[in-house]
Amino acid sequence: MIDLLRSRCGLALGVAAVAGFGISCTVGPDYAAPGARIAAQWTPSPAMTNRPAHAAEALWWHALEDPTLNELIETACSNSPTLQIAGVRILETRARLNQTIGSLFPQQQAVSGQLGYSRLNDSLASAVPGMDPDHVSAQILFGASWEMDFWGKYRRGIESDRATYLGSIAAYDDALVTLIADVASVYVNLRTIEERLRVARQNLALQQESLRIASAQFRAGATSERDVQQARAQLALTESQIPLLEQALAQARNGLAVLLGDTPDAVGARLAGPGRIPAVPAAVAAGIPRDLLRRRPDIRAAGLAAASKSALIGVARAQMYPAFSLSGEFGFAGSRQGDQSLADMFSWENRVANAGASLFFPIFHYGRLVNHVRVQDAQFQQAILQYQNAVLVAQYEVENGLAALAEQQRAIALLEQAAAAARRSTDLAMIQYKGGQTDYTTVLTAQQGQLAVEDALAESQGSVVVAMISVYRALGGGWELRQGRDVVSDEVKAQMSRRTNWGRLLEPSGHLPAGPAAAGPAPPGLEEPGPQFLNERNGSNPDP
């Protein structure tokens, strides 16, 4: 009779579980990519072409043909602490996703044991034939409970964490884009300062020669002392600029050291030897504005953040509906009484099974759950607006970069003509001064003009490269370098492994999504995490 009751109870619970899956639904809105204002084409500029960027152009810094810059970028991508932080963040979100996946399965699991002892009064025990006054009982039970996901509370939670995980990859890509552009910009700024130093020293040598000539003319009685003092003043003024430039050069090296995750002295060794300001290509491949939705990691991250917030609305709404849970226990019980023995406790005849179900309906929540839904909806709307603003800002940055690149290219052409004319003017002024046809003021003016124009030319040569860098930063170029690489260094993984059993989560991460996904629904339209992270049904780490 007891076995029949147990079998019927189990059958009823099984039917209830199947029925629960059959009528379950997912409450809350299904995420759709927010609309955004996107221009059809970029403003026409001689510095760009609308053709799509090819795979070779993804590593845009190679177009500058500077091996030192290539090496510095590789070093930064391997050593940068900020990039390592973004990589560890991916590990965190993957572990959180695995943890949430475990909520689909029995949430409470326990093994309990009980040992009891009681002794009957001797007179009472003697009144019952065969009664042992010492009564010993024991039981071992395995219990589990499971809240059925009728309303998709746990599924929406997984959806939110999956979008967060993919968003952490997009955030890593954005950190990579920023790091590459920062290293390139600081490097170009450093080479620009070196060029300005070279110009200042060349002009210093020229002015030293002018001072020598003016002094000789004065000693010969051909000119007054004023010419000598003017030459000395100009020489000292030019010489005073060199320490300032050397200070800026040292600061640039120190800033580059931070980006590389290295010490300033080590950076100095990497920059040894003559350097030059890289030359930019004639035009950049800008594609069309809509390409930004695919290429810019920060836009993808904003869309995924919105997807995560959208799923949390469903989680909050599901908490307003009834929750149905199943629970059960199975084990063995035995006692030492009469012909029974504790040694027989694990025999099949001494099995024990209990099953039950519970229904929880949040009636008296006093508006807390309703307002929690409103909070999540407001946060989702903020995420939508942030996504739309990110699209607008991206277009603004690209347009500004293209305009700066085109104007800097025009400025260089004009400054090159001005520098050639200034050098010729200085030569003619010195010839006339030696021949007594003009005073030293003419030479002084010519030298001042030459120094100013050549310094402006060196600055402009650096600015045009920085403008090109800003264009590719705005286009989202450079994150492709991540493909096939591990996002966490071996040293960091070793430190984490010594503290915690991370299992396969610390294996090489080349399996991460290789390309960007449109900021569409999560998971529809988004690349899924690797299967090794979805098969961890209890949310725990697999064996190493």
C-alpha positions as CSV (number, residue, x, y, z in Angstrom):
1,M,0.0,0.0,0.0
2,I,2.8,2.4,0.9
3,D,4.7,1.6,-2.3
4,L,1.5,2.2,-4.3
5,L,1.0,5.6,-2.6
6,R,4.6,6.5,-3.3
7,S,4.4,5.6,-7.0
8,R,1.2,7.5,-7.4
9,C,2.7,10.6,-5.6
10,G,5.8,10.4,-7.9
11,L,3.6,10.0,-11.0
12,A,1.5,13.1,-9.9
13,L,4.6,15.2,-9.4
14,G,6.0,14.1,-12.8
15,V,2.8,15.0,-14.5
16,A,2.8,18.4,-12.7
17,A,6.4,19.0,-13.9
18,V,5.6,18.2,-17.5
19,A,2.4,20.3,-17.3
20,G,4.5,23.1,-15.9
21,F,6.9,23.1,-18.8
22,G,3.9,22.9,-21.2
23,I,2.2,26.0,-19.9
24,S,5.3,28.0,-19.0
25,C,5.9,31.3,-20.7
26,T,8.4,34.1,-20.6
27,V,7.1,37.4,-19.3
28,G,8.6,40.8,-20.1
29,P,9.5,42.5,-23.4
30,D,11.6,40.8,-26.0
31,Y,14.5,42.9,-26.8
32,A,14.8,44.6,-30.2
33,A,17.7,46.8,-31.3
34,P,16.9,50.4,-30.6
35,G,16.5,52.8,-33.5
36,A,19.2,55.4,-34.0
37,R,19.8,58.3,-36.4
38,I,22.5,57.3,-38.9
39,A,23.7,59.4,-41.8
40,A,23.6,57.8,-45.2
41,Q,27.1,59.0,-46.1
42,W,30.0,60.8,-44.6
43,T,30.6,64.5,-45.5
44,P,32.7,64.3,-48.7
45,S,36.4,64.7,-47.8
46,P,39.6,64.3,-49.8
47,A,41.0,62.4,-46.9
48,M,38.7,59.4,-47.2
49,T,37.2,56.8,-49.4
50,N,33.8,55.2,-48.9
51,R,35.0,51.7,-49.7
52,P,34.7,49.2,-46.9
53,A,37.8,48.5,-44.8
54,H,39.4,45.2,-45.7
55,A,40.9,42.7,-43.3
56,A,44.4,44.0,-44.0
57,E,43.2,47.6,-43.0
58,A,41.9,46.4,-39.7
59,L,45.5,46.6,-38.4
60,W,45.6,50.2,-39.7
61,W,48.9,51.2,-37.9
62,H,50.8,48.9,-40.3
63,A,50.1,51.5,-43.0
64,L,52.4,53.9,-41.2
65,E,55.3,51.5,-42.0
66,D,57.0,52.0,-38.6
67,P,58.4,48.8,-37.1
68,T,59.0,50.4,-33.8
69,L,55.4,51.4,-33.5
70,N,54.3,47.9,-34.4
71,E,56.5,46.5,-31.7
72,L,55.2,49.0,-29.1
73,I,51.6,48.1,-29.9
74,E,52.3,44.4,-29.5
75,T,54.0,45.0,-26.2
76,A,51.1,47.1,-24.9
77,C,48.6,44.5,-25.9
78,S,50.6,41.9,-23.9
79,N,51.5,43.9,-20.8
80,S,48.9,46.7,-20.4
81,P,47.2,46.5,-16.9
82,T,44.1,48.2,-18.2
83,L,43.7,45.6,-20.9
84,Q,44.3,42.8,-18.4
85,I,41.5,44.2,-16.2
86,A,39.1,44.1,-19.2
87,G,40.2,40.5,-19.8
88,V,39.6,39.4,-16.2
89,R,36.2,41.1,-16.4
90,I,35.3,38.6,-19.2
91,L,36.2,35.8,-16.9
92,E,34.0,37.3,-14.2
93,T,31.0,37.6,-16.5
94,R,31.5,34.1,-17.9
95,A,31.5,32.7,-14.3
96,R,28.4,34.7,-13.5
97,L,26.6,33.4,-16.5
98,N,27.5,29.8,-15.5
99,Q,26.2,30.5,-12.1
100,T,22.9,31.8,-13.4
101,I,22.5,28.8,-15.7
102,G,22.5,26.6,-12.6
103,S,19.3,28.3,-11.5
104,L,17.3,26.3,-14.1
105,F,18.0,23.1,-12.1
106,P,17.3,22.1,-8.5
107,Q,18.4,25.0,-6.4
108,Q,18.6,23.3,-3.0
109,Q,20.4,20.0,-2.6
110,A,21.3,18.4,0.7
111,V,22.2,15.1,2.3
112,S,21.0,14.8,5.9
113,G,21.6,12.2,8.5
114,Q,20.0,11.5,11.8
115,L,20.9,9.2,14.7
116,G,18.5,8.8,17.6
117,Y,18.6,7.0,20.9
118,S,15.9,6.6,23.5
119,R,15.4,4.3,26.5
120,L,12.0,3.2,27.8
121,N,11.2,2.8,31.4
122,D,12.0,-0.7,32.6
123,S,8.5,-1.4,33.8
124,L,7.0,-0.2,30.5
125,A,9.5,-2.3,28.5
126,S,8.7,-5.4,30.5
127,A,5.0,-4.9,29.9
128,V,5.6,-5.6,26.2
129,P,7.1,-9.0,25.4
130,G,10.2,-8.7,23.3
131,M,10.5,-4.9,23.7
132,D,14.1,-3.7,24.0
133,P,14.3,-0.8,26.4
134,D,17.2,0.7,24.4
135,H,15.8,2.1,21.1
136,V,18.3,3.3,18.4
137,S,17.2,4.7,15.1
138,A,19.1,6.2,12.1
139,Q,18.3,7.6,8.7
140,I,20.2,9.2,5.7
141,L,18.2,11.3,3.3
142,F,19.0,13.1,0.1
143,G,16.7,16.0,-0.5
144,A,16.2,18.5,-3.4
145,S,13.8,21.3,-4.2
146,W,13.2,22.9,-7.6
147,E,11.3,26.1,-8.4
148,M,9.7,25.6,-11.8
149,D,10.4,28.5,-14.2
150,F,6.8,29.1,-15.2
151,W,7.3,32.7,-16.0
152,G,10.8,32.7,-17.4
153,K,12.4,34.4,-14.4
154,Y,15.5,32.3,-14.6
155,R,15.6,32.2,-18.4
156,R,15.4,36.0,-18.5
157,G,18.2,36.1,-15.9
158,I,20.4,33.9,-18.2
159,E,19.5,36.1,-21.1
160,S,20.6,39.2,-19.1
161,D,23.9,37.6,-18.0
162,R,24.6,36.3,-21.5
163,A,24.2,39.9,-22.9
164,T,26.5,41.1,-20.1
165,Y,29.1,38.5,-20.9
166,L,29.1,39.5,-24.6
167,G,29.1,43.1,-23.5
168,S,32.3,42.4,-21.5
169,I,33.9,41.2,-24.7
170,A,32.8,44.3,-26.5
171,A,34.2,46.4,-23.6
172,Y,37.5,44.5,-24.0
173,D,37.5,45.3,-27.7
174,D,36.9,49.0,-26.9
175,A,39.7,49.0,-24.4
176,L,41.9,47.4,-27.1
177,V,40.9,50.1,-29.6
178,T,41.7,52.8,-27.1
179,L,45.0,51.3,-26.0
180,I,46.3,51.0,-29.6
181,A,45.2,54.5,-30.5
182,D,46.8,55.9,-27.3
183,V,50.1,54.1,-27.9
184,A,50.2,55.4,-31.5
185,S,49.2,58.9,-30.5
186,V,51.8,59.1,-27.8
187,Y,54.5,57.6,-30.0
188,V,53.7,60.1,-32.8
189,N,53.8,62.9,-30.3
190,L,57.2,61.7,-29.1
191,R,58.6,61.6,-32.6
192,T,57.1,65.0,-33.3
193,I,58.9,66.4,-30.2
194,E,62.1,64.8,-31.4
195,E,61.7,66.5,-34.8
196,R,61.0,69.8,-33.2
197,L,64.2,69.3,-31.1
198,R,66.1,68.6,-34.3
199,V,64.7,71.8,-35.9
200,A,65.6,73.9,-32.8
201,R,69.1,72.5,-32.8
202,Q,69.6,73.1,-36.5
203,N,68.5,76.7,-36.1
204,L,70.6,77.0,-33.0
205,A,73.7,76.0,-35.0
206,L,72.7,78.5,-37.7
207,Q,72.3,81.3,-35.2
208,Q,75.6,80.5,-33.6
209,E,77.2,81.0,-37.0
210,S,75.3,84.3,-37.3
211,L,76.6,85.4,-33.9
212,R,80.2,84.6,-35.0
213,I,79.8,86.6,-38.2
214,A,78.2,89.6,-36.4
215,S,81.0,89.5,-33.8
216,A,83.6,89.5,-36.6
217,Q,81.9,92.4,-38.4
218,F,81.8,94.4,-35.1
219,R,85.5,93.7,-34.4
220,A,86.3,94.9,-37.9
221,G,84.3,98.1,-37.3
222,A,81.8,97.3,-40.1
223,T,78.8,97.1,-37.7
224,S,77.7,98.3,-34.3
225,E,77.6,96.3,-31.1
226,R,73.8,96.3,-31.4
227,D,74.1,93.6,-34.1
228,V,76.1,91.4,-31.7
229,Q,73.6,91.8,-28.9
230,Q,70.7,91.0,-31.2
231,A,72.4,87.9,-32.3
232,R,73.1,86.8,-28.7
233,A,69.5,87.5,-27.7
234,Q,68.1,85.4,-30.5
235,L,70.5,82.6,-29.8
236,A,69.6,82.5,-26.1
237,L,65.9,82.6,-26.9
238,T,66.2,79.6,-29.3
239,E,68.4,77.8,-26.8
240,S,65.8,78.3,-24.0
241,Q,63.2,76.3,-26.0
242,I,65.4,73.1,-26.0
243,P,65.0,72.3,-22.3
244,L,61.2,72.7,-22.6
245,L,61.1,70.3,-25.5
246,E,63.4,67.8,-23.7
247,Q,61.0,68.0,-20.7
248,A,58.0,67.3,-23.0
249,L,60.0,64.4,-24.5
250,A,60.6,62.8,-21.1
251,Q,57.0,63.2,-20.2
252,A,55.9,61.5,-23.4
253,R,58.3,58.6,-22.7
254,N,56.9,58.2,-19.2
255,G,53.3,58.2,-20.5
256,L,54.3,55.6,-23.0
257,A,55.7,53.5,-20.2
258,V,52.4,53.4,-18.4
259,L,50.6,52.3,-21.6
260,L,53.1,49.6,-22.2
261,G,53.0,48.4,-18.6
262,D,56.8,48.9,-18.3
263,T,59.3,51.2,-16.7
264,P,60.5,54.5,-18.3
265,D,64.1,53.2,-18.7
266,A,62.9,50.2,-20.6
267,V,60.9,52.4,-22.9
268,G,63.9,54.4,-23.6
269,A,65.7,51.3,-24.8
270,R,62.8,50.5,-27.1
271,L,63.0,53.9,-28.7
272,A,66.8,53.9,-29.2
273,G,68.1,54.9,-32.6
274,P,66.9,57.6,-35.0
275,G,63.2,58.0,-35.4
276,R,60.9,59.9,-37.7
277,I,57.4,61.1,-37.9
278,P,55.5,58.4,-39.8
279,A,53.9,59.4,-43.1
280,V,50.2,58.9,-43.5
281,P,48.5,57.3,-46.5
282,A,46.7,59.5,-49.0
283,A,43.2,58.4,-47.7
284,V,41.5,56.2,-45.2
285,A,38.8,53.6,-45.8
286,A,35.9,55.1,-43.9
287,G,33.1,52.9,-45.3
288,I,29.6,54.2,-44.6
289,P,28.2,55.5,-41.3
290,R,26.1,52.3,-40.8
291,D,29.3,50.3,-40.6
292,L,29.9,51.9,-37.1
293,L,27.1,49.7,-35.6
294,R,29.3,46.7,-36.5
295,R,32.8,48.0,-36.0
296,R,32.6,50.3,-33.0
297,P,32.9,48.1,-29.8
298,D,31.4,50.8,-27.6
299,I,28.3,50.9,-29.7
300,R,28.0,47.1,-29.5
301,A,28.6,47.3,-25.7
302,A,25.8,49.9,-25.4
303,G,23.4,47.7,-27.4
304,L,24.3,44.7,-25.2
305,A,23.8,46.7,-22.0
306,A,20.3,47.6,-23.3
307,A,19.6,43.9,-24.0
308,S,20.7,43.0,-20.5
309,K,18.4,45.7,-19.0
310,S,15.5,44.5,-21.1
311,A,15.8,41.0,-19.8
312,L,15.8,42.2,-16.2
313,I,12.3,43.7,-16.8
314,G,11.1,40.1,-17.3
315,V,12.9,39.0,-14.2
316,A,11.2,41.7,-12.2
317,R,7.7,40.9,-13.7
318,A,8.0,37.2,-13.0
319,Q,8.4,37.9,-9.3
320,M,4.8,39.3,-9.3
321,Y,3.3,35.9,-10.3
322,P,2.9,32.7,-8.4
323,A,5.9,30.4,-7.9
324,F,5.5,26.6,-7.9
325,S,8.1,24.5,-6.3
326,L,8.6,20.7,-6.1
327,S,10.6,19.0,-3.3
328,G,11.5,15.5,-2.4
329,E,13.6,13.3,-0.3
330,F,14.9,9.8,-0.7
331,G,17.0,7.7,1.6
332,F,17.2,4.8,4.0
333,A,16.1,4.5,7.6
334,G,16.6,1.7,10.2
335,S,16.3,1.0,13.8
336,R,17.5,-1.5,16.4
337,Q,14.3,-3.0,17.8
338,G,12.9,-6.4,17.8
339,D,14.2,-8.4,14.9
340,Q,15.5,-5.3,13.2
341,S,19.1,-4.2,13.0
342,L,20.9,-1.1,12.0
343,A,23.1,-3.2,9.8
344,D,20.1,-3.7,7.5
345,M,19.4,0.0,7.1
346,F,20.7,0.1,3.5
347,S,18.6,-2.8,2.3
348,W,16.0,-1.8,-0.3
349,E,13.1,-2.7,2.0
350,N,14.2,0.1,4.4
351,R,14.0,2.9,1.8
352,V,12.2,6.1,2.6
353,A,10.8,8.6,0.0
354,N,8.9,11.8,0.6
355,A,7.6,14.2,-2.0
356,G,5.8,17.5,-1.9
357,A,4.8,20.7,-3.7
358,S,4.4,24.3,-2.7
359,L,2.7,27.3,-4.2
360,F,3.9,30.9,-3.3
361,F,1.7,33.8,-4.3
362,P,3.0,37.3,-3.5
363,I,-0.2,39.0,-2.5
364,F,0.8,41.6,0.2
365,H,3.8,43.2,-1.6
366,Y,2.4,46.8,-1.1
367,G,3.6,48.0,-4.5
368,R,7.2,46.9,-4.0
369,L,7.2,44.5,-6.9
370,V,5.3,46.8,-9.2
371,N,7.8,49.6,-8.5
372,H,10.7,47.2,-9.0
373,V,9.4,46.6,-12.5
374,R,9.2,50.3,-13.1
375,V,12.8,50.7,-11.9
376,Q,14.0,48.1,-14.3
377,D,12.0,49.7,-17.2
378,A,13.5,53.1,-16.4
379,Q,17.0,51.7,-16.4
380,F,16.2,50.0,-19.7
381,Q,15.1,53.3,-21.2
382,Q,18.3,54.9,-20.0
383,A,20.3,52.2,-21.8
384,I,18.4,52.8,-25.0
385,L,19.1,56.5,-24.9
386,Q,22.8,55.8,-24.1
387,Y,22.9,53.5,-27.1
388,Q,21.4,56.2,-29.4
389,N,23.8,58.8,-28.0
390,A,26.7,56.5,-28.5
391,V,25.8,56.3,-32.2
392,L,25.6,60.0,-32.5
393,V,28.9,60.6,-30.7
394,A,30.6,58.0,-33.0
395,Q,29.4,59.8,-36.1
396,Y,30.6,63.2,-34.6
397,E,34.0,61.8,-33.8
398,V,34.5,60.3,-37.3
399,E,33.4,63.5,-39.0
400,N,35.7,65.6,-36.8
401,G,38.6,63.2,-37.5
402,L,38.1,63.3,-41.3
403,A,37.8,67.1,-41.3
404,A,41.0,67.4,-39.2
405,L,42.9,65.0,-41.4
406,A,41.9,66.8,-44.6
407,E,42.8,70.2,-43.2
408,Q,46.1,69.1,-41.7
409,Q,47.1,67.6,-45.1
410,R,46.3,71.0,-46.7
411,A,48.3,72.8,-43.9
412,I,51.3,70.6,-44.5
413,A,51.4,71.4,-48.2
414,L,51.4,75.1,-47.4
415,L,53.9,74.9,-44.6
416,E,56.3,73.0,-46.7
417,Q,56.2,75.9,-49.2
418,A,56.6,78.4,-46.4
419,A,59.6,76.5,-44.9
420,A,61.4,76.4,-48.2
421,A,60.8,80.1,-48.7
422,A,61.9,80.9,-45.1
423,R,65.2,79.0,-45.5
424,R,65.8,80.9,-48.8
425,S,65.0,84.2,-47.1
426,T,67.5,83.5,-44.3
427,D,70.2,82.7,-46.8
428,L,69.6,85.8,-48.8
429,A,69.5,88.0,-45.7
430,M,72.9,86.7,-44.5
431,I,74.4,87.2,-47.9
432,Q,73.2,90.8,-48.0
433,Y,74.4,91.4,-44.4
434,K,77.9,90.1,-45.2
435,G,78.0,92.4,-48.2
436,G,76.9,95.4,-46.1
437,Q,73.6,95.8,-48.1
438,T,71.4,95.4,-45.0
439,D,71.5,95.6,-41.2
440,Y,71.3,92.6,-38.8
441,T,67.6,93.2,-38.1
442,T,66.8,91.7,-41.5
443,V,68.8,88.6,-40.7
444,L,67.2,88.4,-37.3
445,T,63.7,88.6,-38.7
446,A,64.5,86.0,-41.3
447,Q,65.9,83.6,-38.7
448,Q,62.9,84.0,-36.4
449,G,60.6,83.3,-39.3
450,Q,62.5,80.2,-40.4
451,L,62.5,78.8,-36.9
452,A,58.7,79.5,-36.4
453,V,57.8,78.0,-39.8
454,E,59.9,74.9,-39.5
455,D,58.7,74.3,-36.0
456,A,55.1,74.6,-37.2
457,L,55.8,72.2,-40.0
458,A,57.1,69.6,-37.6
459,E,54.0,70.0,-35.4
460,S,51.7,69.8,-38.4
461,Q,53.5,66.6,-39.7
462,G,52.7,65.0,-36.3
463,S,49.2,66.4,-36.2
464,V,48.2,64.9,-39.5
465,V,49.3,61.4,-38.2
466,V,47.4,62.0,-35.0
467,A,44.3,63.0,-37.0
468,M,44.6,59.8,-39.0
469,I,44.8,57.9,-35.7
470,S,41.7,59.6,-34.4
471,V,39.8,58.7,-37.5
472,Y,40.6,55.0,-37.1
473,R,39.9,55.2,-33.4
474,A,36.5,56.7,-34.2
475,L,35.8,54.0,-36.8
476,G,36.5,51.4,-34.2
477,G,39.6,49.9,-35.9
478,G,42.1,47.7,-34.1
479,W,40.0,45.4,-32.0
480,E,40.5,42.7,-34.7
481,L,44.0,42.2,-33.2
482,R,42.2,40.3,-30.4
483,Q,41.1,37.4,-32.6
484,G,42.9,34.2,-31.8
485,R,44.7,35.7,-28.8
486,D,44.2,35.0,-25.1
487,V,42.6,38.0,-23.3
488,V,44.4,37.2,-20.0
489,S,48.2,36.8,-19.7
490,D,49.7,33.5,-18.5
491,E,51.1,35.4,-15.4
492,V,47.6,36.6,-14.4
493,K,46.1,33.1,-15.0
494,A,48.8,31.5,-12.8
495,Q,48.0,34.0,-10.0
496,M,44.3,33.3,-10.2
497,S,44.8,29.5,-10.4
498,R,46.8,29.5,-7.2
499,R,43.9,31.0,-5.4
500,T,40.8,29.4,-7.0
501,N,39.9,26.3,-9.1
502,W,38.9,28.0,-12.3
503,G,38.7,24.9,-14.3
504,R,38.4,25.4,-18.1
505,L,37.5,29.1,-17.7
506,L,41.2,29.9,-17.7
507,E,42.0,28.0,-20.8
508,P,43.1,30.0,-23.9
509,S,40.2,32.3,-24.9
510,G,40.7,32.2,-28.7
511,H,37.2,30.7,-28.9
512,L,35.6,34.0,-27.9
513,P,33.3,35.5,-30.6
514,A,35.6,36.3,-33.4
515,G,33.6,39.2,-34.8
516,P,31.1,41.8,-33.6
517,A,27.5,41.0,-33.5
518,A,24.7,43.5,-34.2
519,A,23.2,45.0,-31.1
520,G,20.0,43.0,-31.6
521,P,18.0,40.8,-29.2
522,A,19.9,38.8,-26.7
523,P,20.5,36.0,-27.6
524,P,19.0,36.4,-31.1
525,G,21.4,38.4,-33.2
526,L,24.2,37.9,-30.7
527,E,26.9,35.3,-30.7
528,E,26.5,32.7,-28.1
529,P,29.2,31.8,-25.5
530,G,31.2,28.7,-26.2
531,P,29.4,25.4,-25.5
532,Q,31.8,24.5,-22.8
533,F,30.3,27.2,-20.7
534,L,26.7,26.2,-21.4
535,N,27.0,22.6,-20.4
536,E,27.9,23.4,-16.8
537,R,24.4,22.6,-15.6
538,N,24.9,23.2,-12.0
539,G,26.7,26.5,-12.5
540,S,30.0,25.1,-11.0
541,N,33.4,24.9,-12.7
542,P,34.2,21.7,-14.6
543,D,37.2,19.6,-13.7
544,P,40.5,21.1,-14.8
